[in-house]
Every structure is written in structure tokens, then in C-alpha cells.
Amino acid sequence: MARGIGIEQHIGVIKPDELQPGDHIGVKVVAVIGFNKDWAAYMGPSFWTDDVVSRRGDKISEEAAERMFDAPVEAGLSYRR
């Protein structure tokens, strides 16, 4: 039976020697629309809620975010710096 790897801090804490056949590593990306006609996208472990990813996740690059989320770009929102 496969076991999930708990990523308690951030995505980068998985050590190569901890990986076992059948392990699962999941990531979630969440887009957050701001209040100043802006937006940003954050990445975190898949077991975190969307809210936790938006608060504690790692912000991804504008280029990567725009490839994943069309609506904020089409709405003319600026990517938060």
C-alpha cells in the first residue's frame, strides 16, 4: 500500500533518501484575487486547504501562474509583485 509523504513545512523539505516506491507527492496551486486589481498564485502541499496555501504557500512566478490561470489575465489584473 502506498503511503503519502507528509510535507509539514514546505515543498522543498522532502529528502531524496526518504522516497520509497509507491510514495505520492502532491502539490496544489491557488490563485488569489487581490483588492487592488491584482492577483497572485501560491503553491503548497496538496493536503493543505486553499486558504492555508494562500497564506503559507510559496508564491510562484508570474509566467508559471499565467500558464495555469487564464481568467485573471483575461480580466486585465496585474500580477502582484
Backbone as JSON, one array per atom type, in Angstrom:
{
  "sequence": "MARGIGIEQHIGVIKPDELQPGDHIGVKVVAVIGFNKDWAAYMGPSFWTDDVVSRRGDKISEEAAERMFDAPVEAGLSYRR",
  "N": [[0.85, -1.18, 0.0], [0.58, 2.19, -0.86], [2.14, 5.02, 0.63], [1.49, 8.35, 1.67], [3.61, 11.19, 1.54], [4.24, 13.28, 4.17], [4.34, 16.69, 4.02], [5.38, 18.84, 5.99], [6.45, 21.4, 6.41], [7.4, 23.01, 3.98], [7.33, 22.61, 0.41], [9.95, 21.92, -0.46], [11.14, 20.27, 1.49], [11.35, 17.55, 1.27], [13.44, 14.84, 1.37], [15.71, 13.21, -0.79], [16.52, 10.62, 0.02], [14.4, 9.74, 1.51], [12.36, 8.97, -0.11], [10.22, 6.42, -1.27], [9.28, 3.52, -3.2], [6.09, 3.83, -4.63], [5.32, 6.05, -3.15], [3.53, 9.17, -2.81], [3.52, 12.45, -3.98], [2.06, 15.41, -3.68], [1.0, 18.54, -5.03], [-0.52, 21.73, -4.68], [-1.91, 24.49, -6.36], [-2.93, 27.75, -5.89], [-4.88, 30.45, -6.93], [-5.1, 33.82, -6.02], [-7.2, 36.52, -5.8], [-6.62, 39.9, -5.55], [-7.29, 43.05, -3.83], [-6.64, 45.29, -5.2], [-6.96, 45.36, -7.98], [-5.33, 43.24, -8.7], [-3.5, 40.1, -8.63], [-2.25, 36.91, -7.48], [-0.43, 33.8, -7.38], [-0.07, 30.86, -5.45], [1.81, 28.09, -4.18], [1.52, 24.99, -2.53], [1.58, 22.12, -0.28], [-0.57, 19.4, -1.22], [-2.32, 18.54, 0.74], [-2.91, 20.72, 2.3], [-5.39, 23.23, 2.99], [-7.08, 25.41, 0.63], [-7.05, 28.02, 1.65], [-4.94, 27.94, 3.52], [-2.79, 27.4, 1.8], [-2.81, 29.8, 0.35], [-1.99, 31.57, 2.31], [0.36, 30.52, 3.5], [1.81, 29.3, 1.53], [4.26, 29.03, -1.15], [4.96, 31.71, -3.28], [4.44, 31.62, -6.75], [6.09, 32.07, -9.93], [5.23, 34.78, -12.15], [5.05, 34.07, -14.84], [4.65, 31.25, -14.74], [2.25, 31.18, -13.3], [0.46, 32.5, -15.03], [0.28, 30.66, -17.08], [-1.25, 28.72, -15.9], [-3.63, 29.9, -15.0], [-6.13, 31.45, -16.65], [-8.24, 33.32, -16.37], [-7.67, 35.6, -14.53], [-5.74, 36.95, -16.04], [-7.1, 37.46, -18.45], [-8.99, 39.14, -17.4], [-7.57, 41.39, -17.08], [-6.09, 41.85, -14.78], [-3.29, 42.74, -12.76], [-0.25, 41.02, -12.06], [0.67, 40.41, -8.79], [3.44, 41.86, -7.27]],
  "CA": [[0.0, 0.0, 0.0], [1.37, 3.41, -0.97], [1.99, 5.98, 1.73], [1.73, 9.73, 1.29], [4.7, 11.83, 2.28], [3.77, 14.5, 4.81], [5.21, 17.84, 3.82], [4.92, 19.65, 7.12], [6.91, 22.78, 6.35], [7.22, 23.49, 2.62], [7.54, 21.6, -0.62], [11.34, 21.53, -0.6], [11.71, 19.54, 2.62], [11.44, 16.12, 1.01], [14.82, 14.43, 1.12], [15.72, 12.11, -1.74], [16.66, 9.3, 0.66], [13.14, 9.4, 2.17], [11.4, 8.5, -1.1], [10.04, 4.98, -1.38], [8.37, 3.17, -4.28], [4.67, 3.97, -4.29], [5.03, 7.31, -2.46], [2.81, 10.19, -3.55], [3.87, 13.82, -3.63], [1.06, 16.25, -4.33], [1.1, 19.99, -4.85], [-1.74, 22.48, -5.01], [-1.64, 25.89, -6.7], [-4.14, 28.53, -5.63], [-4.85, 31.85, -7.38], [-5.75, 34.72, -5.06], [-7.52, 37.81, -6.38], [-6.42, 40.95, -4.56], [-8.24, 44.16, -3.76], [-6.09, 46.41, -5.97], [-6.93, 44.91, -9.37], [-4.15, 42.41, -8.86], [-3.66, 38.7, -8.26], [-1.02, 36.14, -7.32], [-0.67, 32.36, -7.23], [0.78, 30.26, -4.42], [1.91, 26.65, -4.23], [1.73, 24.33, -1.24], [1.24, 20.69, -0.28], [-1.96, 19.15, -1.6], [-3.2, 18.3, 1.89], [-3.28, 22.0, 2.88], [-6.59, 23.84, 2.41], [-6.78, 26.53, -0.26], [-6.75, 29.17, 2.48], [-3.59, 27.78, 4.08], [-1.84, 27.59, 0.69], [-2.75, 31.22, 0.02], [-1.31, 32.3, 3.39], [1.67, 29.96, 3.87], [2.47, 28.7, 0.38], [5.31, 29.77, -1.87], [4.46, 32.41, -4.45], [5.07, 31.13, -7.97], [6.42, 33.14, -10.88], [4.13, 35.29, -12.97], [4.99, 33.26, -16.06], [4.02, 29.96, -14.42], [0.86, 31.43, -12.89], [-0.34, 32.86, -16.2], [0.04, 29.44, -17.85], [-2.25, 27.91, -15.2], [-4.88, 30.62, -14.73], [-6.46, 32.39, -17.73], [-9.23, 34.35, -16.02], [-7.13, 36.88, -14.05], [-5.04, 37.61, -17.15], [-8.14, 37.97, -19.36], [-9.7, 40.24, -16.71], [-6.69, 42.56, -17.05], [-5.5, 42.05, -13.47], [-1.83, 42.73, -12.7], [0.3, 40.03, -11.14], [1.2, 41.07, -7.6], [4.9, 41.79, -7.15]],
  "C": [[0.89, 1.24, 0.0], [1.12, 4.31, 0.24], [2.24, 7.38, 1.2], [2.86, 10.3, 2.13], [4.15, 13.12, 2.87], [4.78, 15.61, 4.61], [4.78, 18.87, 4.84], [5.33, 21.11, 7.03], [6.61, 23.37, 4.97], [7.59, 22.37, 1.65], [8.97, 21.08, -0.62], [11.93, 20.71, 0.53], [11.81, 18.04, 2.4], [12.89, 15.79, 0.65], [14.81, 13.23, 0.19], [15.8, 10.73, -1.09], [15.4, 8.87, 1.41], [12.12, 8.82, 1.19], [11.41, 6.98, -1.18], [9.14, 4.69, -2.57], [6.92, 3.24, -3.8], [4.32, 5.24, -3.54], [4.28, 8.26, -3.4], [3.26, 11.56, -3.06], [2.91, 14.71, -4.4], [1.29, 17.73, -4.03], [-0.2, 20.63, -5.32], [-1.3, 23.9, -5.32], [-2.96, 26.63, -6.6], [-3.93, 29.96, -6.14], [-5.65, 32.68, -6.39], [-5.95, 36.08, -5.73], [-7.43, 38.87, -5.29], [-7.47, 42.04, -4.65], [-7.79, 45.38, -4.55], [-5.96, 46.06, -7.44], [-5.67, 44.11, -9.66], [-4.47, 40.97, -8.45], [-2.28, 38.08, -8.1], [-1.39, 34.67, -7.18], [0.37, 31.78, -6.28], [0.7, 28.74, -4.51], [2.17, 26.1, -2.84], [1.38, 22.86, -1.34], [-0.25, 20.48, -0.55], [-2.89, 18.92, -0.41], [-3.54, 19.58, 2.64], [-4.58, 22.47, 2.24], [-6.16, 24.97, 1.49], [-6.36, 27.76, 0.54], [-5.33, 29.1, 3.05], [-2.54, 27.96, 2.98], [-1.71, 29.06, 0.37], [-2.01, 32.04, 1.07], [0.13, 31.83, 3.62], [2.45, 29.38, 2.7], [3.54, 29.6, -0.21], [4.71, 30.42, -3.11], [5.19, 31.89, -5.68], [5.28, 32.29, -8.93], [5.18, 33.56, -11.68], [3.96, 34.44, -14.22], [4.28, 31.93, -15.82], [2.54, 30.16, -14.08], [-0.03, 31.72, -14.09], [-0.61, 31.65, -17.09], [-1.06, 28.58, -17.22], [-3.61, 28.57, -15.08], [-5.13, 31.67, -15.81], [-7.27, 33.58, -17.24], [-8.62, 35.64, -15.48], [-6.41, 37.67, -15.15], [-6.07, 38.24, -18.09], [-8.92, 39.11, -18.74], [-8.83, 41.49, -16.62], [-6.07, 42.84, -15.69], [-3.98, 41.96, -13.55], [-1.37, 41.67, -11.72], [1.0, 40.76, -10.0], [2.71, 40.83, -7.49], [5.31, 41.53, -5.73]]
}
